Amino acid sequence: MSSEVFVGIDVSQAFLDVGVRPSRERFRVAYDDNGLEELATRLRPLRPTLIVLEATGKLEALVAARLQMAGMTPVVVNPRQVRDFAKAAGELAKSDTIDADILAHFAEAIRPRVRPLPEEDLRALAELVTRRRQVQDMRIAEGNRLKRTESREVRRRIERHLAFLERELDDIDDALRRKVATSPAWQADMKLYCTVPGIGRTTATSVMAQLPELGRLSGREVSKLVGVAPLADDSGKRHGQRHIWGGRSTVRRSLYMAALVAVQYNPPIRDVYQRLLALGKPKKVALVACMRKLLVILNACMRDRQPWQPNRALAA
């Protein structure tokens, strides 16, 4: 028999009805803080392969977020899909308990794809992160122009523009904080990311927005996805130098800044950096290796839903 467990949760304003397959277990908890804690406590030992909830007008959002924070894999699906599935299975009756059973059956038979975050929310967060980077680039460019400008009038105009860009950066940072605060799942992810020395809120937000696959891939897969895994350049008998290329340059840029901090304040990352320098590797190569190590550590934290621990870092 399969050891996989599938859970369906029917959400109402007062209660959460739960169905489990293949055991056919059923139970109900209150839809409040104590009930959500009980739900996570009862489901965690089952190690469910998949948990399915219907989209019910945002009632399900808190439940899904709490389950995700507990290290489980909730999926919110379209109610019409579930009703069509129920009709095809010959289940025409409807009650909270029946709906929970149908959702569990749907999870087992259809296995809807896990999506880390709602696409529209993720897109909005990513656009804010992109805009912050654009404004930061403009600020750096204007600062460089100011250094090269002698005209008092032009300097005054550049300084005025720089002041505006500083205010705009502050406004965007506030908007990013508000955006993250709207999602308990994002807040939980932010706390995990920021346990890693070298990772601050800006880097964490960038990674959340632009690398939602983190924690769902192997360390090598996520390194290739971002473009920090050295790729071969061989042909016949020629063995070329390994290079990084492709991938998500915006994530690499955030990781580069984080690595500069981590080589000073994160002992395992500092050890990697110093060891490579001692072997004669260029500083840029050593920093890329540190970026890759940071990424693998973040991936392990998200995969295990555990904060960073120094004694786990090298095995991440």
N, C-alpha and C positions, 0 to 999 in steps of 0.2 A: 504494500500500500504506500501511496505517496505520503511523504512527511510534510508536504506543503500545507499551509493553513491560510484560508481566505476569510476575510471579515467584511460584513456589510453593516453599515450604521445608518439607521433612519433617524433623522434629526427633526425634532419639533421644539417648540419654545420651552416646554417643561421637561422633556425627557429625551434620552438617547436610547433607542432600542437596537440591540446588537445581535446579529446572527453570525454563526461560525460554521464554516465547512472545512473538512467533511464530517466533523463531529456532530453537527446539528445542534450544538449548544446555543442557548438563547439567554440573554439577560438584559436588564434595564437599569440605567443609572439616571440620576437627576442631571439636568443641564445647568450646573452651577460649578463653582470651583472644586467643591468636594467630589461631585460626580465625575468631573473631568479627570481628577487625580485617581479616582477609583477605576475609571475606564483604562487609563494608562497602566495602572498596577495590574489589572486583570489580563490585559492583552500582552504585556511585555513578555511573560513567560511562554506564551504561545509562539513567539517569534513569527508573526504573520508575514507571509510572502507579499500580500497585498491587502490593503484596506480601501473599500470604496464607499463614498458618500455621494448623495445627490446634491446638485446645486439648488439651494432652496431660498435664495435671496439673502445671502450673507450669513445666515444662521450657522452654516457649515464651516465658515472660515476659521472661527476660533477653535473648533474641534480639530480641524485639519492641522492648524498651527501647533496645538498642544501635542498632537500625536507626532508631528515632525520633530518637535523639540525633544520628545521622548525616544527619538531614534527610529521611528517606524515610517512606513511608506504610504501615506494616504493619497488617494486620487479622487478628485471631485469630477463627476461625470454629468452629462446632460440627462435630465429626467426622462426626456422622450426616448432616448436610447434604452433606458432601463425598462420603460413601459412596453416598448416594442419587443424587447427580449422576453418580458414576462408573458406577453400574449403568445409569442412563438413557443414558449415552454408550456403553454396551456394553463397558466395561472391567472385567472381573471378576477379573483377576489382581491380585496385590498384592505389592509390594516397595517398598523405600525410594525407589528411582529412579522407579518408576511412580507412587508416591504424590506425589512432587514434581511430576511432569508433570501429574497430575490436579489438583493444587492450582493450578498455573499456568493450566490450562484453565478451572478454576472461577473464578479471578480474572478472566479475560478474558471469559467468557460471562455470569457472574452479577453481577460487580462489587459485592461486598458493601460496605455503607456503612462508611466509616471512622469509628471511635469513638475519640476522643482518649484516654480512660481507661476502665477497667472501671466500670460504673455504680455497683456497690455500694461500691467504694473511693471514688469521687468523692462519693457521697452521705454516707459517713462523714466525709470531710474537710470537706464543706460544713456538716454538722451541728456539728462541732467549731468551725468558724469562726463560725457563728451563735451558739453558746453563748458563745464568747469575747466577742462583741459585747454579748450580754445581760448578762454579768457586768460588763463595762466600763461599761455604762449604769447598772447598779445601784451601782457604785462612785462614779460621778459624782453620782448622786442622793443617796447617803448623805453624800458630801462636802459637797453643798449644804445638806443638813439640819443637818450638824454646825455649819456657819457660823451658822445661825439659831437654834441651841439654847443655852439658858442653863443648864438643869438639869444639875447635875453627874452625876446618876445616868444621865440619858438620854444625855448626851455619852459616858459610859463605855460604854454599850451600843452606841452608834453606832460608837465607835472599835473595839470588839471585832468588830463586824460588818465594818468596813472592813479590819481585819487578816485576817479570814477571806477576804474577797473578793480581797485581794492574793495570798494563798496559792493561792486557786483560779485566779487568772489565771496564776500561775507554773506550776501543774500543767497547765493547758490548753496553755500555750505549749510545755511539755515534750512533751505528747501530740502536738501538731501537728508538732514536730520529729521525733518518732519515726515518725509517720505518713508524712511526706515521705521519711524515710530508708528506708522499705520499698520505694520505687519508684525505680529508676535514672532512669526517664523524668521523674518529678517532680523529682528532684535536678537533672537537666539543665535543666529549665524554670526552677527556682528560680535557678540560676546566671545564666541569660539575663536573667531579670527584674531581678535585683539589680545588673546592670551599668548600669542606667539610674539616674542620680543622682536621688534622691527616692523611689525604690522600695526599701523594706526588706523583711525577711522576712515581716512581718505583712501588708503590702499584697500581696506576691507570693503568699502562701498564700491570701488571700481571692480574688484574681483567678483562681488556678489552680482553686479549688474552685467558684467561682460563675460563671466565664466560660470554660468549656472550649472554646468555639468560637474563641477568640483564635488568630489565625494562619491561619484557614481562611475568613475573610471579608475583604471590602474594608474600608478604613478607614472609609468612610461607613456601611457596613452595621453594623460593630461599634459605631460611635458611636450609631446609632439603637437598636441592641439594648440598650445600656447606658442610653440616655436622655440623652446629652450633645450630641446634634445639634439645633441650633435648628430648630423646626418652624414652618411657616407658619400664620398665623391670619388668612386673607383671606376676604372674602365680597363678591362684586360689585366695587364701586369701593373698598371699604374695605380698607386694607392694615394689618392689626394688627401689633403688636409680636411678634417671634419669641420663642418660649419653648422651654425643654426640659421634657419631661414623660414619664411612663411609664418603661419600661425597668427595669433592675435597680438599685433604690435602694441595695442593700447594696454593690454594686460602686462606685457613685457616691460613697458615703460614704468608702470606702477611697481612691478617687482624689482626693477633696477634701483629705484629710490629706496625701497624697503631693504634691499640687500646692503646698500651703503650704511644703513643704520644697524642692520643685523650683524655685520662683521665687527661692530664695536661692542654691541650689547647682548648678543645671543651666542653663548659659549660654543655650542655645536657648530653653528655657522662660522664663527670666528676660527674654529679649529680647521674646518675645511679650507677656508681662505688662506690661512697661514701655511697649511701643509702644501697647498698647490704653489704658493709663492716660493716656498723652500725648494720645490722641485724645479723651479725655473720657469713656471708658467707665467705668461703676461697677466697683468692685473685684470684686464678686461675678461680674459678667459676664466680666471679665478672667480670674478664677480658673476659671470654667467652660471658657473657651477653652483654658486651660492643661491642664485635666483632659482635654479632648478631644485635645489634642496629645500628652499623655503616653500616652493610650490608643492612638493611631495609631502612636506609636513602638513601644510594646510589641507591637502587632499585627505590625508589620514585623519586629521581632526574632524573633518566633515563626514567622512565615511563612518567613523566610530562614534561620532557625536560626543567626543571627549575633548576637554581642553588640553592645550599643549603641556607636556611634561618633559623636562630635560632628559630624563633617562629613556624616553621613548623616541626622541627626535632622530637619532641616527638609524633607528630601525623602521622609520616611517616610510 
